C-alpha cells in the first residue's frame, strides 16, 4: 500500500528535497561560534564550582587553556563582526 503524498513540501520556508541546500557559509557559522565561546566562558566558573579545584597540574593547564581560548575566540569573533559592519 502506498502512502498519500504529504503537503509538508508545500509549506512556506520548507526547502524541497530536490533542492541542494549546500554547505553553511562562514557568515552563518560565525555567530554560533561566538555564542559557543561566550557560553564556555560563562560556564567555566560554574563547572569549576561543581567539580572543585584542579587536582593536578595537567587539569589546571587544560582548564586555564580552555578559558583563554574561549575568551580569545569570543573577543576575536566580536571584533571581526564589528569590523564587518
BELRAKA-V777456 format. One record per residue. N is the residue number from 1. PHI is phi in whole degrees, -180 to 180 (NA if undefined). OMEGA is omega in whole degrees, -180 to 180 (NA if undefined). NEAR is the number of other C-alpha atoms within 8 Angstrom. Layout:
n=(N,N)
phi=(PHI,PHI)
omega=(OMEGA,OMEGA)
near=(NEAR,NEAR)
This chain:
n=(1,2,3,4,5,6,7,8,9,10,11,12,13,14,15,16,17,18,19,20,21,22,23,24,25,26,27,28,29,30,31,32,33,34,35,36,37,38,39,40,41,42,43,44,45,46,47,48,49,50,51,52,53,54,55,56,57,58,59,60,61,62,63,64,65,66,67,68,69,70,71,72,73,74,75,76,77,78,79,80,81,82,83,84,85)
phi=(NA,-96,-83,-68,-65,-91,-94,-61,-74,-91,-69,-66,86,-94,-71,-69,-67,-80,-75,-90,-72,87,-84,-68,-91,-62,-68,-84,-84,-55,-63,-72,-64,-64,-60,-64,-63,-67,-65,-63,-68,-72,-79,-58,-66,-67,-65,-64,-67,-71,-86,88,-69,-63,-99,-143,-66,-61,-65,-64,-65,-67,-63,-65,-62,-64,-66,-65,-64,-65,-66,-64,-65,-64,-66,-63,-69,-67,-63,-60,-65,-68,-71,-75,-69)
omega=(179,177,178,180,-180,179,-178,-178,-180,-180,179,179,179,180,175,-179,-179,-180,174,-177,178,-179,178,-180,179,-180,175,-176,-173,180,179,177,178,177,179,179,-179,178,178,180,179,-177,-177,179,179,179,178,179,-179,-175,-178,-178,179,-178,178,179,179,180,178,-179,-179,179,180,178,178,179,-180,179,179,180,180,179,180,179,-180,179,177,177,178,179,179,179,-179,-179,NA)
near=(2,3,4,4,4,5,6,6,9,6,7,4,4,8,7,6,6,4,6,5,5,4,4,6,6,6,6,8,9,9,8,8,8,12,9,8,12,11,8,10,11,8,8,9,8,8,8,9,8,6,6,6,6,7,6,6,7,6,9,10,8,8,8,8,8,8,11,8,8,12,11,8,10,12,8,8,10,9,8,8,8,7,6,5,4)
